[in-house]
Amino acid sequence: MKWTHKATEKIAKELRALPPAEMRTRMAELKKELLKLNVQVATGANPASPGKLKQTKKNIARLMMFLGQQKEV
């Protein structure tokens, strides 16, 4: 049995339901957020939420995957 987190499933479902234009907008927002988090790490400051960096990267990857799947259809 595969272990999954309910919150992760919810986020994936919400992202999948977005139209492609909204996905691109959301991805741009996430990339800006990721840049800010990377700057915090690079300057040696402790990020407010350490798990947010990993979650942001995963959400960007999910959006890229969903956009790629829509192009194939």
PyMOL CGO cylinders between C-alpha atoms (Angstrom):
from pymol import cmd
from pymol.cgo import CYLINDER

trace = [
    CYLINDER, 0.00, 0.00, 0.00, 1.37, 3.37, -1.01, 0.3, 1, 1, 1, 1, 1, 1,
    CYLINDER, 1.37, 3.37, -1.01, 1.53, 6.02, 1.70, 0.3, 1, 1, 1, 1, 1, 1,
    CYLINDER, 1.53, 6.02, 1.70, 0.18, 9.40, 0.68, 0.3, 1, 1, 1, 1, 1, 1,
    CYLINDER, 0.18, 9.40, 0.68, -0.52, 12.54, 2.58, 0.3, 1, 1, 1, 1, 1, 1,
    CYLINDER, -0.52, 12.54, 2.58, -4.08, 13.91, 2.38, 0.3, 1, 1, 1, 1, 1, 1,
    CYLINDER, -4.08, 13.91, 2.38, -2.87, 17.52, 2.10, 0.3, 1, 1, 1, 1, 1, 1,
    CYLINDER, -2.87, 17.52, 2.10, -0.62, 16.58, -0.82, 0.3, 1, 1, 1, 1, 1, 1,
    CYLINDER, -0.62, 16.58, -0.82, -3.51, 14.91, -2.62, 0.3, 1, 1, 1, 1, 1, 1,
    CYLINDER, -3.51, 14.91, -2.62, -5.66, 17.99, -2.04, 0.3, 1, 1, 1, 1, 1, 1,
    CYLINDER, -5.66, 17.99, -2.04, -3.00, 20.33, -3.44, 0.3, 1, 1, 1, 1, 1, 1,
    CYLINDER, -3.00, 20.33, -3.44, -2.48, 18.12, -6.49, 0.3, 1, 1, 1, 1, 1, 1,
    CYLINDER, -2.48, 18.12, -6.49, -6.22, 17.96, -7.14, 0.3, 1, 1, 1, 1, 1, 1,
    CYLINDER, -6.22, 17.96, -7.14, -6.53, 21.75, -6.88, 0.3, 1, 1, 1, 1, 1, 1,
    CYLINDER, -6.53, 21.75, -6.88, -3.59, 22.32, -9.23, 0.3, 1, 1, 1, 1, 1, 1,
    CYLINDER, -3.59, 22.32, -9.23, -4.87, 19.79, -11.76, 0.3, 1, 1, 1, 1, 1, 1,
    CYLINDER, -4.87, 19.79, -11.76, -8.25, 21.55, -11.91, 0.3, 1, 1, 1, 1, 1, 1,
    CYLINDER, -8.25, 21.55, -11.91, -6.70, 24.88, -12.96, 0.3, 1, 1, 1, 1, 1, 1,
    CYLINDER, -6.70, 24.88, -12.96, -6.87, 25.96, -16.61, 0.3, 1, 1, 1, 1, 1, 1,
    CYLINDER, -6.87, 25.96, -16.61, -3.47, 26.06, -18.39, 0.3, 1, 1, 1, 1, 1, 1,
    CYLINDER, -3.47, 26.06, -18.39, -3.20, 29.86, -18.29, 0.3, 1, 1, 1, 1, 1, 1,
    CYLINDER, -3.20, 29.86, -18.29, -3.82, 29.88, -14.54, 0.3, 1, 1, 1, 1, 1, 1,
    CYLINDER, -3.82, 29.88, -14.54, -1.25, 27.08, -14.12, 0.3, 1, 1, 1, 1, 1, 1,
    CYLINDER, -1.25, 27.08, -14.12, 1.39, 29.21, -15.83, 0.3, 1, 1, 1, 1, 1, 1,
    CYLINDER, 1.39, 29.21, -15.83, 0.51, 32.19, -13.62, 0.3, 1, 1, 1, 1, 1, 1,
    CYLINDER, 0.51, 32.19, -13.62, 0.66, 30.03, -10.50, 0.3, 1, 1, 1, 1, 1, 1,
    CYLINDER, 0.66, 30.03, -10.50, 4.01, 28.58, -11.60, 0.3, 1, 1, 1, 1, 1, 1,
    CYLINDER, 4.01, 28.58, -11.60, 5.45, 32.08, -12.03, 0.3, 1, 1, 1, 1, 1, 1,
    CYLINDER, 5.45, 32.08, -12.03, 4.29, 32.98, -8.51, 0.3, 1, 1, 1, 1, 1, 1,
    CYLINDER, 4.29, 32.98, -8.51, 5.82, 29.80, -7.09, 0.3, 1, 1, 1, 1, 1, 1,
    CYLINDER, 5.82, 29.80, -7.09, 9.12, 30.47, -8.87, 0.3, 1, 1, 1, 1, 1, 1,
    CYLINDER, 9.12, 30.47, -8.87, 9.27, 33.97, -7.35, 0.3, 1, 1, 1, 1, 1, 1,
    CYLINDER, 9.27, 33.97, -7.35, 8.57, 32.48, -3.93, 0.3, 1, 1, 1, 1, 1, 1,
    CYLINDER, 8.57, 32.48, -3.93, 11.27, 29.85, -4.48, 0.3, 1, 1, 1, 1, 1, 1,
    CYLINDER, 11.27, 29.85, -4.48, 13.75, 32.58, -5.42, 0.3, 1, 1, 1, 1, 1, 1,
    CYLINDER, 13.75, 32.58, -5.42, 13.00, 34.43, -2.16, 0.3, 1, 1, 1, 1, 1, 1,
    CYLINDER, 13.00, 34.43, -2.16, 13.42, 31.24, -0.14, 0.3, 1, 1, 1, 1, 1, 1,
    CYLINDER, 13.42, 31.24, -0.14, 16.71, 30.43, -1.87, 0.3, 1, 1, 1, 1, 1, 1,
    CYLINDER, 16.71, 30.43, -1.87, 18.00, 33.93, -1.11, 0.3, 1, 1, 1, 1, 1, 1,
    CYLINDER, 18.00, 33.93, -1.11, 17.14, 33.41, 2.57, 0.3, 1, 1, 1, 1, 1, 1,
    CYLINDER, 17.14, 33.41, 2.57, 19.08, 30.15, 2.61, 0.3, 1, 1, 1, 1, 1, 1,
    CYLINDER, 19.08, 30.15, 2.61, 22.03, 31.62, 0.70, 0.3, 1, 1, 1, 1, 1, 1,
    CYLINDER, 22.03, 31.62, 0.70, 22.36, 34.58, 3.08, 0.3, 1, 1, 1, 1, 1, 1,
    CYLINDER, 22.36, 34.58, 3.08, 22.42, 32.26, 6.05, 0.3, 1, 1, 1, 1, 1, 1,
    CYLINDER, 22.42, 32.26, 6.05, 19.10, 33.40, 7.49, 0.3, 1, 1, 1, 1, 1, 1,
    CYLINDER, 19.10, 33.40, 7.49, 16.86, 30.70, 8.88, 0.3, 1, 1, 1, 1, 1, 1,
    CYLINDER, 16.86, 30.70, 8.88, 13.76, 30.42, 6.71, 0.3, 1, 1, 1, 1, 1, 1,
    CYLINDER, 13.76, 30.42, 6.71, 10.48, 30.94, 8.56, 0.3, 1, 1, 1, 1, 1, 1,
    CYLINDER, 10.48, 30.94, 8.56, 9.29, 27.53, 7.38, 0.3, 1, 1, 1, 1, 1, 1,
    CYLINDER, 9.29, 27.53, 7.38, 12.05, 25.10, 6.38, 0.3, 1, 1, 1, 1, 1, 1,
    CYLINDER, 12.05, 25.10, 6.38, 9.63, 22.67, 4.72, 0.3, 1, 1, 1, 1, 1, 1,
    CYLINDER, 9.63, 22.67, 4.72, 8.23, 25.40, 2.49, 0.3, 1, 1, 1, 1, 1, 1,
    CYLINDER, 8.23, 25.40, 2.49, 11.30, 25.25, 0.22, 0.3, 1, 1, 1, 1, 1, 1,
    CYLINDER, 11.30, 25.25, 0.22, 10.80, 21.57, -0.54, 0.3, 1, 1, 1, 1, 1, 1,
    CYLINDER, 10.80, 21.57, -0.54, 7.02, 21.95, -0.91, 0.3, 1, 1, 1, 1, 1, 1,
    CYLINDER, 7.02, 21.95, -0.91, 7.42, 24.86, -3.33, 0.3, 1, 1, 1, 1, 1, 1,
    CYLINDER, 7.42, 24.86, -3.33, 9.79, 22.83, -5.51, 0.3, 1, 1, 1, 1, 1, 1,
    CYLINDER, 9.79, 22.83, -5.51, 7.34, 19.92, -5.55, 0.3, 1, 1, 1, 1, 1, 1,
    CYLINDER, 7.34, 19.92, -5.55, 4.42, 22.17, -6.50, 0.3, 1, 1, 1, 1, 1, 1,
    CYLINDER, 4.42, 22.17, -6.50, 6.42, 23.63, -9.40, 0.3, 1, 1, 1, 1, 1, 1,
    CYLINDER, 6.42, 23.63, -9.40, 7.22, 20.09, -10.58, 0.3, 1, 1, 1, 1, 1, 1,
    CYLINDER, 7.22, 20.09, -10.58, 3.55, 19.12, -10.32, 0.3, 1, 1, 1, 1, 1, 1,
    CYLINDER, 3.55, 19.12, -10.32, 2.48, 22.09, -12.41, 0.3, 1, 1, 1, 1, 1, 1,
    CYLINDER, 2.48, 22.09, -12.41, 5.11, 21.28, -15.04, 0.3, 1, 1, 1, 1, 1, 1,
    CYLINDER, 5.11, 21.28, -15.04, 3.88, 17.70, -15.14, 0.3, 1, 1, 1, 1, 1, 1,
    CYLINDER, 3.88, 17.70, -15.14, 0.21, 18.74, -15.49, 0.3, 1, 1, 1, 1, 1, 1,
    CYLINDER, 0.21, 18.74, -15.49, 1.04, 21.21, -18.26, 0.3, 1, 1, 1, 1, 1, 1,
    CYLINDER, 1.04, 21.21, -18.26, 3.02, 18.53, -20.09, 0.3, 1, 1, 1, 1, 1, 1,
    CYLINDER, 3.02, 18.53, -20.09, 0.15, 16.08, -19.82, 0.3, 1, 1, 1, 1, 1, 1,
    CYLINDER, 0.15, 16.08, -19.82, -2.29, 18.63, -21.24, 0.3, 1, 1, 1, 1, 1, 1,
    CYLINDER, -2.29, 18.63, -21.24, -0.01, 19.24, -24.24, 0.3, 1, 1, 1, 1, 1, 1,
    CYLINDER, -0.01, 19.24, -24.24, -0.02, 15.53, -25.05, 0.3, 1, 1, 1, 1, 1, 1,
    CYLINDER, -0.02, 15.53, -25.05, -3.82, 15.38, -25.14, 0.3, 1, 1, 1, 1, 1, 1,
]
cmd.load_cgo(trace, "trace")
